Amino acid sequence: IAAGLDWARSKGARVANISYQAYTSSSVITAAKAFQSAGGVVTISAGNYSDNNTTPAQSAAIVVSSTNSSDVKSSWSTYGTPVTLSAPGESILTTVRGGGYGTASGTSYAAPNTAGVAALVLSANSTLTGVQARQV
């Protein structure tokens, strides 16, 4: 995952999503810091374990938990100290194997929703630093 972030940064990417609970990996956080220093934003899924995670918060990435259609934390979503924000991640319309559409749930859907917002923020103001874009 860290090598993927480094590769994306080297190609000029400004937004990267990690739909795995990878915020406890020091190599991923180091790569996320470099990505942010290069003007980018990294989103990471909080996890789907219904637990109150006490891992320290990371300023180099946006860690995302899941909400439902009522904007309430999904019952299975990880929450706690490392979580930066919550986004829709329950019953998300997506493509399904074999063609067509269906719904799925998980913080792996909430984090890319957040990455999409980060991309819109950077498209509206491409002069923002990675830190500034994260703050927005």
N, C-alpha and C positions, 0 to 999 in steps of 0.2 A: 504494500500500500504506500509506504514511504517513497519507494522508488517511482511509483506511478505519479505521486505528487511532484517529485523532483523533475520527472520527464515533462509533465504538463506545464510546470513553471518554466522550464527551459524552452518550451514551444510558445510561450507568451500567454498561456491561459490565465484568466483573471478569476474564474470561479471553478471550484472542484467540490464534488460531493463524495462522501464515503458512507455508503449504506451498510456499515458494520459498526459494532460498538468498539471503535478503535482508539478512543480518546485516552485509554490507559497505557498505550504504547509510547514509550519515550521516543522511538525513531519516527513514529507518525507525527508526534507533536513537534519534534525538531524540523521535520519536513514542512509541517503546517506553518511554523514560524517563518521559515524561508519563503514560503509561498506568500504569506501575508506581507513580509518585507518587500517582496517584489510587486506589491500592489494588488494582491489577490485576496479572496475570501474562501475559506474551507468550511463546509458543513459536514457534521458527523452525526449519525443516528445515535440516540441515547441508549437504546436497547428495549427489549420487549419482555422484561423480567418482573414487572410489578414491584420492583424494589426501590427503596430510598438509597440511592447510591451516594456514598460519601467521598468519592474520589475528588481531589481538589479541582476547582474550576480552571479551565485553560483559556487564556486570553488570545491564543493563536487560532482558535477554531470556534465555530458556533455549534454547540451540541444541542440537538433538537429532540424533544419528547413529542408525543402524539396527543392530539385532541380529536373529539368526535364532532358530529354535525351540530351539536349544541355548544361547541367551544369549551367543553369540559375535558379534563385529562382522561385519556383512554384508560380503562381499568388495568390493562396489562402493560402500560407504558412505564419505563424506568423514569424516575424523577430524582430530584435532589441537587446537591451542590454543583455537579458538573454541568447541569442543564442551563443553557443560555436562554432558550425560549421554547415555546410549543407551537406546533403548526398542524393543520389537518393531516391525519394519517390513518383514519378509520373509514372503511368502506370507500376507498378511492377507486374510481373507474380506471381501468388499465387494460392493456391487451392481454389475451390469454393464449396459451399454447394451442396450436391448431387453427388459430384465427379467431377473430371476433373480440368481444370485450367482456369483462367481468369486473368484480370488485375484489379488492384485497386490502389488508390492513397491516400496519407496522410502522415503526419509526423510520424504516427504510423508504417509506413514502413521504413522511413528514420532512425529512432532511432535504430531499430534492425539491420539494415545494419551496423550502427556504432558500435553496440555491438559486431557484428561478427568480425569487424576489431580489436576491443579491445581484444577479445578472441585470435585472431591470434598473436597479439603483446605479450600477456602474455604466449602464448604457445612457442613463440620463445625465451622468456627470463622470466622464472617463478620467478626470483629473484627480478624483478621490484616491487617497492612499488606501491600502488594505485595512488599516486600523479605522480610518474614517468610514469606509464602506461598511465595515462590521458594526460600527456604532449606529449608523443609520438603520 
